[in-house]
Amino acid sequence: MKRFALIFLFTFLLSPKSYSQVCGGGILTFNIYTLNGEDVKEFDYEIFPVSRELLQKNYYDKLTIKKYKDCPEYSLFKDVQKSGSIIGKVFVDQIIDNNDPKLNAKLQELLDTSAIAQKGTITSTLFFSTRENQSFPIVLKISNGDREVYILGNYFGNCDREASLLWGKGYKIK
């Protein structure tokens, strides 16, 4: 018994630090709410894969102050990981990569898991299946008629959470 206790103690002391998972996965519920009495019956959506290299080079590096480049708590990085961040079309064109077969295959796998298509029409809600340690940035394009909004987010990663787009004369993600 003493020998077992010593072996356990040494194993415990010599083992590397380990981290447990919080949830393993969940559902991200993406809601669209209208403002100002605007009556919208449906929205078109499209999901684009984002290249990590292009995202870093053409978005984060251009918008992040040097002292925050390695700080995951910087609001730009946190917003993308939580509810997403509205970005301009000029950046969208610089960070999406529809020609990378590995990126497209990964996106298709995640879409299949979530049982959603890469593009379609919704009335107000999209559901993404998430994996806790998954980090796969996407651009979610939401449009209605002649108005479009592009949202950069990690919607296939983390735990249960909700992201909302307030659709009106202006837009806000929360």
C-alpha positions in Angstrom: 0.0 0.0 0.0 2.9 2.3 0.9 4.5 1.6 -2.5 1.2 2.4 -4.3 1.0 5.7 -2.5 4.6 6.7 -3.4 4.1 5.8 -7.0 0.9 7.8 -7.1 2.6 10.8 -5.5 5.5 10.8 -7.9 3.2 10.4 -10.9 1.1 13.3 -9.7 4.2 15.5 -9.0 5.9 14.7 -12.3 2.9 14.9 -14.6 2.6 18.0 -16.8 -0.1 20.5 -16.1 -3.4 19.5 -17.7 -6.5 21.5 -18.4 -10.0 20.3 -18.3 -12.8 21.2 -20.7 -15.6 23.4 -19.7 -18.3 22.0 -22.0 -16.9 20.0 -24.9 -19.2 21.7 -27.3 -22.7 23.3 -27.7 -24.9 25.4 -29.9 -24.3 29.0 -31.0 -27.7 30.6 -31.7 -27.3 33.5 -34.1 -30.4 35.8 -34.0 -31.4 38.7 -36.2 -33.6 41.3 -34.6 -35.2 44.2 -36.5 -35.3 47.8 -35.2 -37.4 50.9 -35.9 -40.5 48.9 -36.7 -38.9 47.5 -39.8 -40.8 44.4 -41.0 -38.4 42.0 -42.6 -39.8 38.5 -43.6 -36.5 36.8 -44.4 -32.8 37.2 -44.7 -30.3 35.6 -47.1 -27.1 34.3 -45.5 -23.8 33.0 -46.8 -20.8 31.5 -44.9 -17.3 32.0 -46.2 -14.1 30.3 -44.9 -11.4 32.6 -43.6 -7.7 31.9 -44.0 -5.9 32.4 -40.7 -2.8 33.7 -42.5 -4.8 36.3 -44.5 -6.8 37.2 -41.4 -3.7 37.9 -39.4 -1.9 39.8 -42.3 -4.8 41.7 -43.8 -7.0 42.4 -40.8 -5.5 41.9 -37.4 -2.1 43.3 -38.3 -3.7 46.4 -39.9 -6.0 47.2 -37.0 -4.2 46.1 -33.9 -1.8 48.4 -32.0 1.6 46.7 -31.7 1.5 46.3 -27.9 -1.8 44.3 -28.1 -0.8 41.9 -30.9 -0.1 39.0 -28.4 -2.9 39.8 -26.0 -5.9 37.5 -26.4 -7.9 39.8 -24.1 -7.7 42.7 -26.6 -11.3 43.6 -27.6 -10.8 43.0 -31.3 -9.8 39.4 -30.7 -12.4 38.8 -27.9 -15.3 40.1 -30.0 -14.5 37.7 -32.9 -14.4 34.8 -30.4 -17.6 35.7 -28.6 -20.4 37.2 -30.7 -18.5 38.3 -33.8 -17.4 41.6 -35.3 -19.0 43.5 -38.2 -16.3 44.2 -40.8 -16.2 46.1 -44.1 -16.4 44.5 -47.5 -12.8 45.7 -48.3 -11.5 43.4 -45.5 -13.8 40.5 -46.5 -12.2 40.4 -49.9 -8.7 40.2 -48.3 -9.4 37.4 -45.8 -11.7 34.9 -47.3 -10.2 32.0 -49.3 -12.6 30.0 -51.4 -9.8 28.3 -53.4 -8.1 26.4 -50.5 -9.3 22.8 -50.7 -8.4 22.0 -47.0 -10.2 25.1 -45.8 -13.3 24.3 -47.9 -13.3 20.7 -46.7 -13.1 21.8 -43.1 -15.9 24.3 -43.6 -18.1 21.6 -45.2 -17.4 19.2 -42.3 -18.5 21.9 -39.8 -21.6 22.8 -41.9 -22.6 19.1 -42.1 -22.2 18.8 -38.3 -24.5 21.9 -37.9 -27.0 20.7 -40.5 -26.9 24.0 -42.3 -26.0 24.9 -45.9 -23.3 27.3 -46.9 -25.9 29.7 -48.1 -29.6 30.0 -47.8 -32.6 31.9 -46.4 -33.7 32.3 -42.8 -36.4 34.2 -41.0 -34.4 35.2 -38.0 -32.2 32.4 -36.5 -29.2 30.2 -37.5 -27.9 27.4 -35.3 -24.2 26.4 -35.3 -22.9 23.3 -33.6 -19.8 24.2 -31.7 -16.8 22.4 -30.3 -15.1 23.9 -27.3 -11.5 23.9 -28.6 -12.4 24.6 -32.3 -11.1 27.8 -33.8 -12.3 28.3 -37.3 -13.0 31.9 -38.3 -15.7 32.5 -40.9 -17.4 35.5 -42.5 -21.1 35.4 -42.2 -22.8 37.6 -44.8 -26.4 38.6 -44.0 -28.4 40.4 -46.7 -31.8 41.6 -47.4 -32.5 43.4 -50.7 -29.7 45.9 -51.3 -28.3 45.9 -47.8 -25.5 43.6 -46.7 -23.6 43.0 -43.4 -20.4 41.0 -43.0 -19.6 39.5 -39.7 -16.3 37.9 -38.8 -16.7 35.3 -36.1 -15.7 31.9 -34.6 -19.2 30.5 -34.8 -18.1 26.8 -34.8 -16.0 27.1 -31.6 -16.5 27.5 -27.9 -19.5 26.5 -25.8 -23.2 27.4 -25.8 -23.7 31.1 -26.5 -25.8 33.5 -28.4 -24.9 36.2 -30.9 -27.4 38.8 -32.2 -27.5 41.2 -35.1 -29.7 44.3 -34.6 -30.9 45.1 -38.1 -32.1 48.6 -38.7 -30.9 51.8 -40.3 -27.5 50.9 -38.7 -26.2 47.6 -37.5 -25.0 46.3 -34.2 -23.7 42.9 -33.1 -24.1 41.8 -29.6 
